[in-house]
Amino acid sequence: MEALTDQVEREARALLEEIERAGGAARAIEQGLFQEAIAKSAYAEQRAIEAGDEVVVGVNQYEDDQDIPSIPAPDYSALAAVQRRRVAEIRGKREAGKVKDALAQLKEAASTPSGSLVEPIIDAVRARATVGEISDVLRGVWGVYKP
């Protein structure tokens, strides 16, 4: 048990050192370090399962002859229609000026490197801005992450 604990500790320290060499967590994310490590780990795990080195009950050992049951995907179209109607209703009742001002303040905070987003987001929600509108503002400032 002690040897396994030591091994985990060594591997964790090696990862932390690699992150530091990359320039910290943010730089490591930009360089794809975490994504690569996750992909390698998933690949190694899948290879071990397929080779039989890793046991997954019901997948590569202790399987039965029963057919895999089909689980139909739920139909959420009625729920989606209700939600669209509710959003349209809320947009019709809210004060557009307050929403516009709150989203502008959020944009300003997101554009400031040390700006806190908590209060501007809360203010936008209180003004009845939608999650989509808030997300659009943040995407407009920061863009969309692409690995």
N, C-alpha and C positions, 0 to 999 in steps of 0.2 A: 504494500500500500504506500509506503514511504517513497519507494522508487517511482511509482506512478505520479505521486504528488510533485516530486522533484522534476519529473519530465514535463508536467503541465506548467510548472513555474518557469522552467527554462524556455519553453516554447512561447509562453506569454511574454516573457522579457524580450525575447528575440523579436516578436511582433511589435512591441512598444518601441524598441530601438529602431526598427525599420521605419516606423511612423515618424519618429524624431528625425531620422536621416532625411526623410522626405520633406521635412519642414513643418511638421505638425499635422493634426487631424484634417484640417481644411485642405491643406496642400495634398495630403494623401488621397482625399476624396477626389480632388481635381485630377490627380494622376491615375485614378482608377485602381489604387492599391487595394481598397477594401473589396471592390467588386471582383477583382482578379482572385483574391484570397477566397472569397465565397464560392466563385466558380470552380476553382481548383478543389476545394473541399467537397463540393457537391459531386464533382466528377469522380474523385477518389472514393467517395461513399458509394456511388452508383456502381463503380467497377467492383468494389468489395462485395456488394450485394449480388451482382451478376456472377461473380466468381464463387459465391457460396461462402466467402470468408466472413461475411456479416450476415447474421440470421435475421430475417424479417418474417415472422410467423404469418402464414397464409399467402406469402408472396414467393419466397424461395425455399421455404421448408414448412412442413405440416399443412400442406395445401389439401383441400378437399375437392370432390368432384362436382360440387354444386355450381350451378350457373351463377354468375355475378348478377345480382338483381339490378334491374334498370330503374333508376330514380328519375322521374321526369322533372325537368326544370319548371319551377312555378311560373305562372303567368302573372307578371306584375303590371300589365298594361293598364288595368283599372286603377291601381294605386298610383301609377305614373300620371294618369289623367287627373286624378284628384289633386296630386301635388302640384302639377302645372297650374291648375285652377286656383289653388290656394296662394301660390306665388304671385300670380297675376292679380289676385284680389288684394294682397298685401301691398304690391307695388302701386296699385290704384289708390290706396288709402293713405300711404305714407307721404311725408312732406319731402318732395324731390330736392328742394334746396338743402335741407339738413343732410340728406344722403350724399349729395354732391360735395358739400363741405366736409363731411366726415371722411369720405373717400379721398379727397384732396389732402387732408391732414395725414391720412394713412400713407399716401404716396410720398409726402414730404418726409415722414418718419422712416419709411423704407429706403429712401434715398440718402439718409444720413447714416454713415457707418456705425455710429455709436447710439443711434436712435432706438428707443424702446418701442416695440410694436403693440404691447399689451393694451395700453390705454386707447390708442387710436383704433385698434380692432374692436374693443369693447364699445367705444363710441359709435363706430360704424354699425355694429349689431343693434345697439339701442336706437339708431336712426332707421333701422329696418333694412339695412343693406343685406343682400343675399350673400351666401358663401361664394357663389360664382362671381359676384361683383367684387368682393374682397380679394378673391384669388386672382381675378383679372388685373387688379391694381398691382399686386405683388409680382405677377408674371411680367407686367409692363415695365417694372423697375428692374427686376433681377433676371428676367428671361426664364427659359425652361431648361432644366438639367438634361443633358444628353451625354450618356457615357461614351 
